[in-house]
Amino acid sequence: MSSAPSAGIFQPLKADDPEIVGGYRLAAVLGAGGMGKVYLSYTPGGRPIAIKVIRSEFSEDPEFRRRFQQEVRSAERVQGLYTAPVIDSDTEGSQPWLATAYVPGPSLAHAVAHHGALPPRSVLLLAVGVAEALTVIHGAGIVHRDLKPANVLLASDGPRVIDFGIARAADSTALTNTGVSIGTPAFMAPEQASTGTITPATDVFALGQIAAFAAIGSSVYGDGPSHAVLYRIVHEDPDLSGLPEELRPLVTRCLSRDPAHRPALTEVIALCNEAAGTEPLRQGEDWLPRAVAGSITERVHLLPAPAPTPPPKPATPVPTELSAQPPTPSAPPAPTAAPAHAAPTQAAPARPGQGTVPTGYGTPQPYAQPPRQQPAYAQPSYAQPTYPQPPRPQPTYSQPTFSQPTYAQPGWGQPGYRPAPTKPKRTGLIVTLSVVGAVIGLAVLGSLLPDGDKGNGAAGSPGGTGGTSASPGKAQKPVDPQPVSYKGIDMPGSHQLMLADNPPRPAEDPEGSGVHYGKGDLFYYRDTTFGKDEFGTDNGKLVLLNNSEKGSLATCRAVTRFTEKITLDQLTVGSEVCVLSDAGHIAVATYRGKAGAKESSQYITLDLTIWRNAEEAKKDD
């Protein structure tokens, strides 16, 4: 194979490429695929990152956007030694994008194409690293479903698996249904190619394919049209004639047609260690052939520098209204220096009430036009004169004739003066009669009202303040109920639960129909005919929250995308669903997964946070 330099991996931006994505200035094009284009950029601290911008055809599909949000949220939880972590993302912009750490190494596909097959020990270290990556990915509830040589990068300290779970967002969208192919047929599992079934064992089959490809240098199911390759995957045995003997146990087990016969990931690692013999497998600087390792070093040296950030444009001063307040006339205003960008360099004191513009910083600034030379107004006529005359002595009016004897209120007369007595008024009798009349009037009015209205507004009565110490007649904001959480509720098929129960316990369908659940707040229905298992309610409404919405009482009260049923293929591990029951209870149900196909019974697992009696119950029609 040729060992051509890898300078071409960093392509310059073209006219139709954006300069900035999500605040990141793009430096080069790394590549393009079925779902979008990948760019090189840098974090503010100078770390290189890879930004995948989704094609506009996908971003216009609402179902793709919903699934992409879920998959990105799940991918953010994957933090493994052999995965490229998600750094940043935007799933709601005009073109969604996803940023991951940049891996300075070629893909397995590029390395094999330019340098040939890898030696057996490198293949074993590759398989161990990919198996550890899949362990972390599956632990986050994600099936990669598009594991192929192009999605395995070769770094100096081991492989890196990328694009995990992203292909799921493109499945069953309007775009893929009209002929756009996502994924590589040569690396699909038989059940994936024939029926579309996806399980963790699907990724194990792809791992066996990758190991064989790395060791042989080509696909074990041959090349050609997609339908021909898929037919061989489903009906024929792989061609392992060129596979080294020590790798046969691993590859043969992984490529079993029956998913149940494929090894678990822990078994894959054990098979790799057995094949390594007496020398244990350790990832290190020498795990790759020298030619491939040299291409990694070359990529590091050829890495484009961050694109320069253009300097900010100088701010243009915005004229404002003239100051309405003249300077204090007690002293002439001090001259103010002109701004650096202003044309005049000489400033003159402004006349009172003119020539200043408020700047917002408390210091009057001169007009931008050239100032006229004004004489300094030092004349005392601009200041308030101070009269030196001594104050006139004021007589002290102590004679009783100057007091106001008619004011009976204390404090209105002069100190020490005793006001003249006034006629006593019968104020107490008038006040008493007024109070008695008011009480009698209220009693008569109360007797005329219906019984149901007499208690309105009273403390402790319906519609009142509930016994609080607030002033009468002032409505009080109802206090939200405290949430109660329940973890790990296993709900089998054809079961329901009620939010009012403490704790909520799944119960069988009381009518035995398997479909109708009467007044169940939540139910799980298994569709054994069409495989569309449903998670729903017969006593309220559901709302599937997106990535930007946090499950809370306030969120559930605000959202309005109501439905009554959600199919399980709309959910990923960690998906949150608001449940608003007609009984007035509100809950957030967090989906934690579904029992595997090997389990004796099929069930889903939920976490519930319930606010009981958060709203008024709806009356039956």
HUGI-V829673 format. One record per backbone hydrogen bond with DSSP energy under -1.0 kcal/mol. NH is the residue of the N-H (numbers start at 1). CO is the residue of the C=O. If there is no record, write none. Layout:
NH CO
NH CO
This chain:
9 6
10 7
11 29
17 14
21 24
24 21
26 19
27 40
28 40
29 11
30 38
31 38
33 36
37 53
38 31
39 51
40 28
41 49
43 47
46 43
49 41
50 100
51 39
52 98
53 37
54 96
55 35
59 55
60 56
61 58
65 61
66 62
67 63
68 64
69 65
70 66
71 67
72 68
73 69
74 70
75 71
76 72
77 74
78 75
84 161
87 99
88 99
90 97
97 90
98 52
99 88
100 50
101 85
102 48
105 103
108 149
108 152
109 149
111 107
112 108
113 109
114 110
115 111
116 112
118 214
123 119
124 120
125 121
126 122
127 123
128 124
129 125
130 126
131 127
132 128
133 129
134 130
135 131
136 132
137 133
138 134
139 135
141 138
142 137
151 148
152 149
153 160
154 106
155 158
158 155
160 153
161 82
162 151
169 166
173 170
177 173
178 175
179 176
180 175
187 184
188 185
193 189
194 190
195 191
196 191
197 191
202 199
204 200
205 201
206 202
207 203
208 204
209 205
210 206
211 207
212 208
213 209
214 210
215 211
216 212
217 213
222 219
229 225
230 226
231 227
232 228
233 229
234 230
235 231
236 232
239 220
243 240
247 244
248 245
251 247
252 248
253 249
254 250
255 251
256 253
261 258
262 259
268 264
269 265
270 266
271 267
272 268
273 269
274 270
275 271
276 272
287 284
293 289
294 290
295 291
296 292
297 293
298 294
299 295
300 296
301 297
302 298
323 356
331 328
342 339
354 351
357 365
365 357
378 376
382 379
383 380
398 396
402 399
403 400
407 404
412 409
417 414
427 425
430 426
431 427
432 428
433 429
434 430
435 431
436 432
437 433
438 434
439 435
440 436
441 437
442 438
443 439
444 440
445 441
446 442
447 443
453 450
458 455
461 458
464 461
474 471
484 610
486 608
489 606
491 604
493 602
494 524
495 524
496 507
497 522
507 496
509 494
512 509
520 517
521 497
522 497
523 536
524 495
525 534
528 526
531 527
533 531
534 525
535 566
536 523
537 564
538 520
541 580
542 563
543 578
545 576
549 546
556 552
557 553
558 554
559 555
562 560
563 542
566 535
568 533
570 567
571 568
574 591
575 572
577 589
578 543
579 587
580 541
581 585
582 539
584 581
586 611
587 579
588 609
589 577
590 607
591 575
592 605
595 603
599 596
604 491
605 593
606 489
607 590
608 486
609 588
610 484
611 586
614 584
615 584
618 582
